[in-house]
Amino acid sequence: MRLKFFKDKKRRNSFRLKELHFQKLKSVSSNKRLSLLVRISATLSKTTRFSRNCSLTRIRNRCFITGRSRSVSSKFKVSRIIFRDFVIKGLFSGVRFSVW
């Protein structure tokens, strides 16, 4: 379980480091004022220079306590199981546990 958490953390770091460079290449490749040769070379370097782990789509939201990847609350960054336990214990302010 922890191995996936560290792999995801590594992917986030590599994406963060390459993000600015990728955005520059993307703006050059989509700029219609530049010549076709420059845009094609930017597109080719954009697709071949970066590894797959530098892509935003490879990043997965994970619970920072358990490392669970499914059903993670984006606001609290915890899974539904941990979220439920924290609400019952009263650790999240402004959230109430509903029973009917």
Jmol script that loads the backbone (N, CA, C; Angstrom):
load data "model"
ATOM      1  N   MET A   1       0.833  -1.193   0.000  1.00  0.00           N
ATOM      2  CA  MET A   1       0.000   0.000   0.000  1.00  0.00           C
ATOM      3  C   MET A   1       0.872   1.249   0.000  1.00  0.00           C
ATOM      4  N   ARG A   2       1.876   1.270   0.825  1.00  0.00           N
ATOM      5  CA  ARG A   2       2.742   2.440   0.916  1.00  0.00           C
ATOM      6  C   ARG A   2       3.553   2.650  -0.353  1.00  0.00           C
ATOM      7  N   LEU A   3       3.841   1.557  -1.080  1.00  0.00           N
ATOM      8  CA  LEU A   3       4.608   1.675  -2.317  1.00  0.00           C
ATOM      9  C   LEU A   3       3.857   2.532  -3.331  1.00  0.00           C
ATOM     10  N   LYS A   4       2.561   2.330  -3.443  1.00  0.00           N
ATOM     11  CA  LYS A   4       1.759   3.133  -4.370  1.00  0.00           C
ATOM     12  C   LYS A   4       1.730   4.591  -3.943  1.00  0.00           C
ATOM     13  N   PHE A   5       1.691   4.829  -2.648  1.00  0.00           N
ATOM     14  CA  PHE A   5       1.695   6.195  -2.134  1.00  0.00           C
ATOM     15  C   PHE A   5       2.985   6.904  -2.523  1.00  0.00           C
ATOM     16  N   PHE A   6       4.118   6.227  -2.387  1.00  0.00           N
ATOM     17  CA  PHE A   6       5.399   6.840  -2.738  1.00  0.00           C
ATOM     18  C   PHE A   6       5.562   7.001  -4.243  1.00  0.00           C
ATOM     19  N   LYS A   7       5.015   6.061  -5.025  1.00  0.00           N
ATOM     20  CA  LYS A   7       5.050   6.196  -6.479  1.00  0.00           C
ATOM     21  C   LYS A   7       4.248   7.411  -6.921  1.00  0.00           C
ATOM     22  N   ASP A   8       3.090   7.605  -6.303  1.00  0.00           N
ATOM     23  CA  ASP A   8       2.260   8.753  -6.637  1.00  0.00           C
ATOM     24  C   ASP A   8       2.946  10.054  -6.232  1.00  0.00           C
ATOM     25  N   LYS A   9       3.610  10.046  -5.102  1.00  0.00           N
ATOM     26  CA  LYS A   9       4.341  11.242  -4.653  1.00  0.00           C
ATOM     27  C   LYS A   9       5.477  11.569  -5.615  1.00  0.00           C
ATOM     28  N   LYS A  10       6.152  10.549  -6.098  1.00  0.00           N
ATOM     29  CA  LYS A  10       7.221  10.744  -7.070  1.00  0.00           C
ATOM     30  C   LYS A  10       6.677  11.310  -8.378  1.00  0.00           C
ATOM     31  N   ARG A  11       5.521  10.814  -8.812  1.00  0.00           N
ATOM     32  CA  ARG A  11       4.894  11.333 -10.027  1.00  0.00           C
ATOM     33  C   ARG A  11       4.486  12.788  -9.864  1.00  0.00           C
ATOM     34  N   ARG A  12       3.975  13.138  -8.695  1.00  0.00           N
ATOM     35  CA  ARG A  12       3.590  14.532  -8.440  1.00  0.00           C
ATOM     36  C   ARG A  12       4.806  15.456  -8.495  1.00  0.00           C
ATOM     37  N   ASN A  13       5.911  15.024  -7.936  1.00  0.00           N
ATOM     38  CA  ASN A  13       7.124  15.841  -7.966  1.00  0.00           C
ATOM     39  C   ASN A  13       7.654  16.006  -9.380  1.00  0.00           C
ATOM     40  N   SER A  14       7.662  14.930 -10.153  1.00  0.00           N
ATOM     41  CA  SER A  14       8.161  15.036 -11.522  1.00  0.00           C
ATOM     42  C   SER A  14       7.243  15.904 -12.376  1.00  0.00           C
ATOM     43  N   PHE A  15       5.924  15.830 -12.148  1.00  0.00           N
ATOM     44  CA  PHE A  15       5.004  16.700 -12.874  1.00  0.00           C
ATOM     45  C   PHE A  15       5.231  18.162 -12.504  1.00  0.00           C
ATOM     46  N   ARG A  16       5.427  18.421 -11.219  1.00  0.00           N
ATOM     47  CA  ARG A  16       5.639  19.792 -10.753  1.00  0.00           C
ATOM     48  C   ARG A  16       6.908  20.391 -11.356  1.00  0.00           C
ATOM     49  N   LEU A  17       7.945  19.590 -11.498  1.00  0.00           N
ATOM     50  CA  LEU A  17       9.205  20.082 -12.057  1.00  0.00           C
ATOM     51  C   LEU A  17       9.106  20.363 -13.553  1.00  0.00           C
ATOM     52  N   LYS A  18       8.340  19.560 -14.279  1.00  0.00           N
ATOM     53  CA  LYS A  18       8.261  19.680 -15.739  1.00  0.00           C
ATOM     54  C   LYS A  18       7.074  20.501 -16.224  1.00  0.00           C
ATOM     55  N   GLU A  19       6.199  20.930 -15.326  1.00  0.00           N
ATOM     56  CA  GLU A  19       4.953  21.577 -15.727  1.00  0.00           C
ATOM     57  C   GLU A  19       5.187  22.882 -16.496  1.00  0.00           C
ATOM     58  N   LEU A  20       6.064  23.726 -16.032  1.00  0.00           N
ATOM     59  CA  LEU A  20       6.304  25.008 -16.692  1.00  0.00           C
ATOM     60  C   LEU A  20       6.871  24.807 -18.096  1.00  0.00           C
ATOM     61  N   HIS A  21       7.807  23.885 -18.231  1.00  0.00           N
ATOM     62  CA  HIS A  21       8.403  23.607 -19.539  1.00  0.00           C
ATOM     63  C   HIS A  21       7.356  23.046 -20.503  1.00  0.00           C
ATOM     64  N   PHE A  22       6.496  22.191 -20.002  1.00  0.00           N
ATOM     65  CA  PHE A  22       5.439  21.612 -20.832  1.00  0.00           C
ATOM     66  C   PHE A  22       4.456  22.687 -21.301  1.00  0.00           C
ATOM     67  N   GLN A  23       4.120  23.630 -20.427  1.00  0.00           N
ATOM     68  CA  GLN A  23       3.208  24.710 -20.810  1.00  0.00           C
ATOM     69  C   GLN A  23       3.830  25.616 -21.862  1.00  0.00           C
ATOM     70  N   LYS A  24       5.131  25.847 -21.782  1.00  0.00           N
ATOM     71  CA  LYS A  24       5.804  26.652 -22.801  1.00  0.00           C
ATOM     72  C   LYS A  24       5.730  25.977 -24.163  1.00  0.00           C
ATOM     73  N   LEU A  25       6.019  24.686 -24.217  1.00  0.00           N
ATOM     74  CA  LEU A  25       5.945  23.957 -25.471  1.00  0.00           C
ATOM     75  C   LEU A  25       4.514  23.908 -26.010  1.00  0.00           C
ATOM     76  N   LYS A  26       3.558  23.799 -25.131  1.00  0.00           N
ATOM     77  CA  LYS A  26       2.168  23.762 -25.553  1.00  0.00           C
ATOM     78  C   LYS A  26       1.745  25.100 -26.160  1.00  0.00           C
ATOM     79  N   SER A  27       2.191  26.203 -25.555  1.00  0.00           N
ATOM     80  CA  SER A  27       1.824  27.510 -26.104  1.00  0.00           C
ATOM     81  C   SER A  27       2.508  27.753 -27.448  1.00  0.00           C
ATOM     82  N   VAL A  28       3.732  27.269 -27.608  1.00  0.00           N
ATOM     83  CA  VAL A  28       4.423  27.422 -28.895  1.00  0.00           C
ATOM     84  C   VAL A  28       3.734  26.583 -29.966  1.00  0.00           C
ATOM     85  N   SER A  29       3.334  25.367 -29.631  1.00  0.00           N
ATOM     86  CA  SER A  29       2.722  24.490 -30.629  1.00  0.00           C
ATOM     87  C   SER A  29       1.324  24.945 -31.033  1.00  0.00           C
ATOM     88  N   SER A  30       0.646  25.709 -30.177  1.00  0.00           N
ATOM     89  CA  SER A  30      -0.705  26.162 -30.525  1.00  0.00           C
ATOM     90  C   SER A  30      -0.731  27.588 -31.074  1.00  0.00           C
ATOM     91  N   ASN A  31       0.409  28.262 -31.129  1.00  0.00           N
ATOM     92  CA  ASN A  31       0.476  29.637 -31.624  1.00  0.00           C
ATOM     93  C   ASN A  31       0.440  29.635 -33.154  1.00  0.00           C
ATOM     94  N   LYS A  32      -0.588  30.230 -33.734  1.00  0.00           N
ATOM     95  CA  LYS A  32      -0.766  30.244 -35.190  1.00  0.00           C
ATOM     96  C   LYS A  32       0.157  31.246 -35.885  1.00  0.00           C
ATOM     97  N   ARG A  33       0.739  32.183 -35.154  1.00  0.00           N
ATOM     98  CA  ARG A  33       1.607  33.191 -35.755  1.00  0.00           C
ATOM     99  C   ARG A  33       2.997  32.649 -36.080  1.00  0.00           C
ATOM    100  N   LEU A  34       3.372  31.556 -35.430  1.00  0.00           N
ATOM    101  CA  LEU A  34       4.685  30.978 -35.680  1.00  0.00           C
ATOM    102  C   LEU A  34       4.648  30.106 -36.931  1.00  0.00           C
ATOM    103  N   SER A  35       5.818  29.829 -37.464  1.00  0.00           N
ATOM    104  CA  SER A  35       5.880  29.009 -38.674  1.00  0.00           C
ATOM    105  C   SER A  35       5.504  27.559 -38.359  1.00  0.00           C
ATOM    106  N   LEU A  36       5.132  26.854 -39.394  1.00  0.00           N
ATOM    107  CA  LEU A  36       4.690  25.476 -39.239  1.00  0.00           C
ATOM    108  C   LEU A  36       5.823  24.583 -38.731  1.00  0.00           C
ATOM    109  N   LEU A  37       7.028  24.827 -39.189  1.00  0.00           N
ATOM    110  CA  LEU A  37       8.176  24.023 -38.776  1.00  0.00           C
ATOM    111  C   LEU A  37       8.450  24.150 -37.279  1.00  0.00           C
ATOM    112  N   VAL A  38       8.342  25.363 -36.759  1.00  0.00           N
ATOM    113  CA  VAL A  38       8.569  25.587 -35.325  1.00  0.00           C
ATOM    114  C   VAL A  38       7.487  24.902 -34.505  1.00  0.00           C
ATOM    115  N   ARG A  39       6.240  25.006 -34.964  1.00  0.00           N
ATOM    116  CA  ARG A  39       5.142  24.377 -34.219  1.00  0.00           C
ATOM    117  C   ARG A  39       5.242  22.859 -34.232  1.00  0.00           C
ATOM    118  N   ILE A  40       5.641  22.292 -35.356  1.00  0.00           N
ATOM    119  CA  ILE A  40       5.787  20.836 -35.439  1.00  0.00           C
ATOM    120  C   ILE A  40       6.925  20.353 -34.555  1.00  0.00           C
ATOM    121  N   SER A  41       8.028  21.077 -34.551  1.00  0.00           N
ATOM    122  CA  SER A  41       9.150  20.668 -33.699  1.00  0.00           C
ATOM    123  C   SER A  41       8.788  20.771 -32.216  1.00  0.00           C
ATOM    124  N   ALA A  42       7.998  21.786 -31.856  1.00  0.00           N
ATOM    125  CA  ALA A  42       7.552  21.910 -30.458  1.00  0.00           C
ATOM    126  C   ALA A  42       6.615  20.766 -30.089  1.00  0.00           C
ATOM    127  N   THR A  43       5.759  20.393 -31.024  1.00  0.00           N
ATOM    128  CA  THR A  43       4.836  19.284 -30.762  1.00  0.00           C
ATOM    129  C   THR A  43       5.584  17.966 -30.611  1.00  0.00           C
ATOM    130  N   LEU A  44       6.561  17.745 -31.453  1.00  0.00           N
ATOM    131  CA  LEU A  44       7.340  16.505 -31.369  1.00  0.00           C
ATOM    132  C   LEU A  44       8.145  16.441 -30.080  1.00  0.00           C
ATOM    133  N   SER A  45       8.747  17.547 -29.692  1.00  0.00           N
ATOM    134  CA  SER A  45       9.530  17.524 -28.459  1.00  0.00           C
ATOM    135  C   SER A  45       8.617  17.416 -27.245  1.00  0.00           C
ATOM    136  N   LYS A  46       7.390  17.926 -27.370  1.00  0.00           N
ATOM    137  CA  LYS A  46       6.433  17.825 -26.270  1.00  0.00           C
ATOM    138  C   LYS A  46       6.032  16.381 -26.032  1.00  0.00           C
ATOM    139  N   THR A  47       5.876  15.634 -27.106  1.00  0.00           N
ATOM    140  CA  THR A  47       5.405  14.252 -26.951  1.00  0.00           C
ATOM    141  C   THR A  47       6.529  13.274 -26.655  1.00  0.00           C
ATOM    142  N   THR A  48       7.742  13.563 -27.081  1.00  0.00           N
ATOM    143  CA  THR A  48       8.813  12.584 -26.908  1.00  0.00           C
ATOM    144  C   THR A  48       9.745  12.885 -25.748  1.00  0.00           C
ATOM    145  N   ARG A  49       9.839  14.118 -25.330  1.00  0.00           N
ATOM    146  CA  ARG A  49      10.828  14.478 -24.317  1.00  0.00           C
ATOM    147  C   ARG A  49      10.429  14.067 -22.907  1.00  0.00           C
ATOM    148  N   PHE A  50       9.156  14.077 -22.620  1.00  0.00           N
ATOM    149  CA  PHE A  50       8.704  13.827 -21.263  1.00  0.00           C
ATOM    150  C   PHE A  50       8.337  12.360 -21.068  1.00  0.00           C
ATOM    151  N   SER A  51       8.612  11.861 -19.881  1.00  0.00           N
ATOM    152  CA  SER A  51       8.218  10.489 -19.572  1.00  0.00           C
ATOM    153  C   SER A  51       6.731  10.458 -19.235  1.00  0.00           C
ATOM    154  N   ARG A  52       6.171   9.280 -19.182  1.00  0.00           N
ATOM    155  CA  ARG A  52       4.743   9.162 -18.893  1.00  0.00           C
ATOM    156  C   ARG A  52       4.422   9.585 -17.466  1.00  0.00           C
ATOM    157  N   ASN A  53       5.376   9.430 -16.559  1.00  0.00           N
ATOM    158  CA  ASN A  53       5.121   9.785 -15.171  1.00  0.00           C
ATOM    159  C   ASN A  53       5.047  11.291 -14.952  1.00  0.00           C
ATOM    160  N   CYS A  54       5.458  12.082 -15.934  1.00  0.00           N
ATOM    161  CA  CYS A  54       5.370  13.540 -15.823  1.00  0.00           C
ATOM    162  C   CYS A  54       4.001  14.057 -16.231  1.00  0.00           C
ATOM    163  N   SER A  55       3.127  13.190 -16.651  1.00  0.00           N
ATOM    164  CA  SER A  55       1.808  13.597 -17.127  1.00  0.00           C
ATOM    165  C   SER A  55       0.842  13.799 -15.966  1.00  0.00           C
ATOM    166  N   LEU A  56      -0.046  14.756 -16.142  1.00  0.00           N
ATOM    167  CA  LEU A  56      -1.042  15.044 -15.117  1.00  0.00           C
ATOM    168  C   LEU A  56      -2.039  13.904 -14.964  1.00  0.00           C
ATOM    169  N   THR A  57      -2.319  13.179 -16.033  1.00  0.00           N
ATOM    170  CA  THR A  57      -3.304  12.109 -15.965  1.00  0.00           C
ATOM    171  C   THR A  57      -2.807  10.904 -15.175  1.00  0.00           C
ATOM    172  N   ARG A  58      -1.511  10.812 -14.929  1.00  0.00           N
ATOM    173  CA  ARG A  58      -0.976   9.685 -14.156  1.00  0.00           C
ATOM    174  C   ARG A  58      -1.094   9.915 -12.652  1.00  0.00           C
ATOM    175  N   ILE A  59      -1.400  11.135 -12.252  1.00  0.00           N
ATOM    176  CA  ILE A  59      -1.508  11.453 -10.827  1.00  0.00           C
ATOM    177  C   ILE A  59      -2.875  11.002 -10.328  1.00  0.00           C
ATOM    178  N   ARG A  60      -2.875  10.350  -9.192  1.00  0.00           N
ATOM    179  CA  ARG A  60      -4.104   9.804  -8.627  1.00  0.00           C
ATOM    180  C   ARG A  60      -4.315  10.404  -7.241  1.00  0.00           C
ATOM    181  N   ASN A  61      -5.535  10.820  -6.933  1.00  0.00           N
ATOM    182  CA  ASN A  61      -5.825  11.317  -5.591  1.00  0.00           C
ATOM    183  C   ASN A  61      -5.802  10.152  -4.618  1.00  0.00           C
ATOM    184  N   ARG A  62      -5.074  10.325  -3.534  1.00  0.00           N
ATOM    185  CA  ARG A  62      -4.951   9.271  -2.536  1.00  0.00           C
ATOM    186  C   ARG A  62      -5.185   9.834  -1.147  1.00  0.00           C
ATOM    187  N   CYS A  63      -5.678   8.976  -0.275  1.00  0.00           N
ATOM    188  CA  CYS A  63      -5.852   9.338   1.127  1.00  0.00           C
ATOM    189  C   CYS A  63      -4.463   9.493   1.736  1.00  0.00           C
ATOM    190  N   PHE A  64      -4.214  10.608   2.418  1.00  0.00           N
ATOM    191  CA  PHE A  64      -2.872  10.816   2.940  1.00  0.00           C
ATOM    192  C   PHE A  64      -2.602  10.022   4.209  1.00  0.00           C
ATOM    193  N   ILE A  65      -3.617   9.366   4.750  1.00  0.00           N
ATOM    194  CA  ILE A  65      -3.413   8.537   5.938  1.00  0.00           C
ATOM    195  C   ILE A  65      -3.219   7.072   5.561  1.00  0.00           C
ATOM    196  N   THR A  66      -4.122   6.540   4.742  1.00  0.00           N
ATOM    197  CA  THR A  66      -4.063   5.126   4.409  1.00  0.00           C
ATOM    198  C   THR A  66      -3.475   4.834   3.042  1.00  0.00           C
ATOM    199  N   GLY A  67      -3.488   5.806   2.144  1.00  0.00           N
ATOM    200  CA  GLY A  67      -3.006   5.581   0.791  1.00  0.00           C
ATOM    201  C   GLY A  67      -4.057   5.015  -0.140  1.00  0.00           C
ATOM    202  N   ARG A  68      -5.288   4.926   0.335  1.00  0.00           N
ATOM    203  CA  ARG A  68      -6.390   4.392  -0.473  1.00  0.00           C
ATOM    204  C   ARG A  68      -6.697   5.341  -1.627  1.00  0.00           C
ATOM    205  N   SER A  69      -6.935   4.777  -2.825  1.00  0.00           N
ATOM    206  CA  SER A  69      -7.141   5.616  -3.996  1.00  0.00           C
ATOM    207  C   SER A  69      -8.612   5.788  -4.363  1.00  0.00           C
ATOM    208  N   ARG A  70      -9.471   4.978  -3.834  1.00  0.00           N
ATOM    209  CA  ARG A  70     -10.885   5.053  -4.186  1.00  0.00           C
ATOM    210  C   ARG A  70     -11.638   5.884  -3.149  1.00  0.00           C
ATOM    211  N   SER A  71     -12.623   6.636  -3.608  1.00  0.00           N
ATOM    212  CA  SER A  71     -13.527   7.404  -2.759  1.00  0.00           C
ATOM    213  C   SER A  71     -12.777   8.329  -1.814  1.00  0.00           C
ATOM    214  N   VAL A  72     -11.970   9.210  -2.399  1.00  0.00           N
ATOM    215  CA  VAL A  72     -11.205  10.174  -1.614  1.00  0.00           C
ATOM    216  C   VAL A  72     -11.897  11.526  -1.713  1.00  0.00           C
ATOM    217  N   SER A  73     -12.173  12.133  -0.567  1.00  0.00           N
ATOM    218  CA  SER A  73     -12.789  13.451  -0.526  1.00  0.00           C
ATOM    219  C   SER A  73     -11.757  14.492  -0.957  1.00  0.00           C
ATOM    220  N   SER A  74     -12.103  15.299  -1.956  1.00  0.00           N
ATOM    221  CA  SER A  74     -11.134  16.267  -2.468  1.00  0.00           C
ATOM    222  C   SER A  74     -10.911  17.420  -1.491  1.00  0.00           C
ATOM    223  N   LYS A  75     -11.901  17.710  -0.677  1.00  0.00           N
ATOM    224  CA  LYS A  75     -11.759  18.823   0.267  1.00  0.00           C
ATOM    225  C   LYS A  75     -10.873  18.449   1.454  1.00  0.00           C
ATOM    226  N   PHE A  76     -11.051  17.244   1.994  1.00  0.00           N
ATOM    227  CA  PHE A  76     -10.325  16.830   3.186  1.00  0.00           C
ATOM    228  C   PHE A  76      -9.134  15.931   2.897  1.00  0.00           C
ATOM    229  N   LYS A  77      -9.014  15.401   1.678  1.00  0.00           N
ATOM    230  CA  LYS A  77      -7.913  14.531   1.248  1.00  0.00           C
ATOM    231  C   LYS A  77      -7.824  13.232   2.043  1.00  0.00           C
ATOM    232  N   VAL A  78      -8.973  12.719   2.471  1.00  0.00           N
ATOM    233  CA  VAL A  78      -9.013  11.429   3.160  1.00  0.00           C
ATOM    234  C   VAL A  78     -10.084  10.564   2.507  1.00  0.00           C
ATOM    235  N   SER A  79      -9.970   9.254   2.685  1.00  0.00           N
ATOM    236  CA  SER A  79     -10.946   8.332   2.113  1.00  0.00           C
ATOM    237  C   SER A  79     -12.238   8.378   2.929  1.00  0.00           C
ATOM    238  N   ARG A  80     -13.266   7.763   2.379  1.00  0.00           N
ATOM    239  CA  ARG A  80     -14.579   7.806   3.027  1.00  0.00           C
ATOM    240  C   ARG A  80     -14.563   7.100   4.375  1.00  0.00           C
ATOM    241  N   ILE A  81     -13.722   6.085   4.510  1.00  0.00           N
ATOM    242  CA  ILE A  81     -13.663   5.324   5.758  1.00  0.00           C
ATOM    243  C   ILE A  81     -13.054   6.175   6.865  1.00  0.00           C
ATOM    244  N   ILE A  82     -11.941   6.814   6.565  1.00  0.00           N
ATOM    245  CA  ILE A  82     -11.283   7.686   7.536  1.00  0.00           C
ATOM    246  C   ILE A  82     -12.140   8.913   7.804  1.00  0.00           C
ATOM    247  N   PHE A  83     -12.779   9.443   6.760  1.00  0.00           N
ATOM    248  CA  PHE A  83     -13.657  10.598   6.911  1.00  0.00           C
ATOM    249  C   PHE A  83     -14.774  10.296   7.911  1.00  0.00           C
ATOM    250  N   ARG A  84     -15.372   9.123   7.770  1.00  0.00           N
ATOM    251  CA  ARG A  84     -16.460   8.729   8.672  1.00  0.00           C
ATOM    252  C   ARG A  84     -15.965   8.627  10.111  1.00  0.00           C
ATOM    253  N   ASP A  85     -14.809   8.028  10.314  1.00  0.00           N
ATOM    254  CA  ASP A  85     -14.250   7.912  11.662  1.00  0.00           C
ATOM    255  C   ASP A  85     -13.954   9.280  12.265  1.00  0.00           C
ATOM    256  N   PHE A  86     -13.409  10.185  11.455  1.00  0.00           N
ATOM    257  CA  PHE A  86     -13.074  11.522  11.956  1.00  0.00           C
ATOM    258  C   PHE A  86     -14.329  12.325  12.296  1.00  0.00           C
ATOM    259  N   VAL A  87     -15.396  12.155  11.508  1.00  0.00           N
ATOM    260  CA  VAL A  87     -16.637  12.874  11.786  1.00  0.00           C
ATOM    261  C   VAL A  87     -17.272  12.355  13.070  1.00  0.00           C
ATOM    262  N   ILE A  88     -17.238  11.046  13.259  1.00  0.00           N
ATOM    263  CA  ILE A  88     -17.802  10.463  14.488  1.00  0.00           C
ATOM    264  C   ILE A  88     -17.043  10.954  15.711  1.00  0.00           C
ATOM    265  N   LYS A  89     -15.716  11.069  15.596  1.00  0.00           N
ATOM    266  CA  LYS A  89     -14.899  11.550  16.712  1.00  0.00           C
ATOM    267  C   LYS A  89     -14.965  13.062  16.886  1.00  0.00           C
ATOM    268  N   GLY A  90     -15.511  13.769  15.877  1.00  0.00           N
ATOM    269  CA  GLY A  90     -15.646  15.217  15.974  1.00  0.00           C
ATOM    270  C   GLY A  90     -14.383  15.971  15.619  1.00  0.00           C
ATOM    271  N   LEU A  91     -13.525  15.396  14.778  1.00  0.00           N
ATOM    272  CA  LEU A  91     -12.257  16.042  14.435  1.00  0.00           C
ATOM    273  C   LEU A  91     -12.394  17.083  13.323  1.00  0.00           C
ATOM    274  N   PHE A  92     -13.459  16.991  12.520  1.00  0.00           N
ATOM    275  CA  PHE A  92     -13.713  17.989  11.485  1.00  0.00           C
ATOM    276  C   PHE A  92     -14.758  18.963  12.000  1.00  0.00           C
ATOM    277  N   SER A  93     -14.402  20.227  12.088  1.00  0.00           N
ATOM    278  CA  SER A  93     -15.363  21.211  12.570  1.00  0.00           C
ATOM    279  C   SER A  93     -16.351  21.560  11.460  1.00  0.00           C
ATOM    280  N   GLY A  94     -17.595  21.720  11.822  1.00  0.00           N
ATOM    281  CA  GLY A  94     -18.631  22.101  10.880  1.00  0.00           C
ATOM    282  C   GLY A  94     -19.244  20.928  10.133  1.00  0.00           C
ATOM    283  N   VAL A  95     -18.847  19.704  10.446  1.00  0.00           N
ATOM    284  CA  VAL A  95     -19.404  18.519   9.797  1.00  0.00           C
ATOM    285  C   VAL A  95     -20.084  17.678  10.865  1.00  0.00           C
ATOM    286  N   ARG A  96     -21.331  17.298  10.589  1.00  0.00           N
ATOM    287  CA  ARG A  96     -22.059  16.485  11.548  1.00  0.00           C
ATOM    288  C   ARG A  96     -22.355  15.132  10.964  1.00  0.00           C
ATOM    289  N   PHE A  97     -22.389  14.133  11.806  1.00  0.00           N
ATOM    290  CA  PHE A  97     -22.719  12.777  11.391  1.00  0.00           C
ATOM    291  C   PHE A  97     -24.240  12.647  11.370  1.00  0.00           C
ATOM    292  N   SER A  98     -24.773  12.223  10.261  1.00  0.00           N
ATOM    293  CA  SER A  98     -26.206  12.128  10.074  1.00  0.00           C
ATOM    294  C   SER A  98     -26.687  10.708  10.310  1.00  0.00           C
ATOM    295  N   VAL A  99     -27.731  10.575  11.114  1.00  0.00           N
ATOM    296  CA  VAL A  99     -28.317   9.253  11.388  1.00  0.00           C
ATOM    297  C   VAL A  99     -29.818   9.379  11.191  1.00  0.00           C
ATOM    298  N   TRP A 100     -30.418   8.428  10.461  1.00  0.00           N
ATOM    299  CA  TRP A 100     -31.868   8.403  10.318  1.00  0.00           C
ATOM    300  C   TRP A 100     -32.383   7.001  10.349  1.00  0.00           C
TER     301      TRP A 100
END
end "model"
wireframe off; spacefill off
backbone 0.3
color backbone group
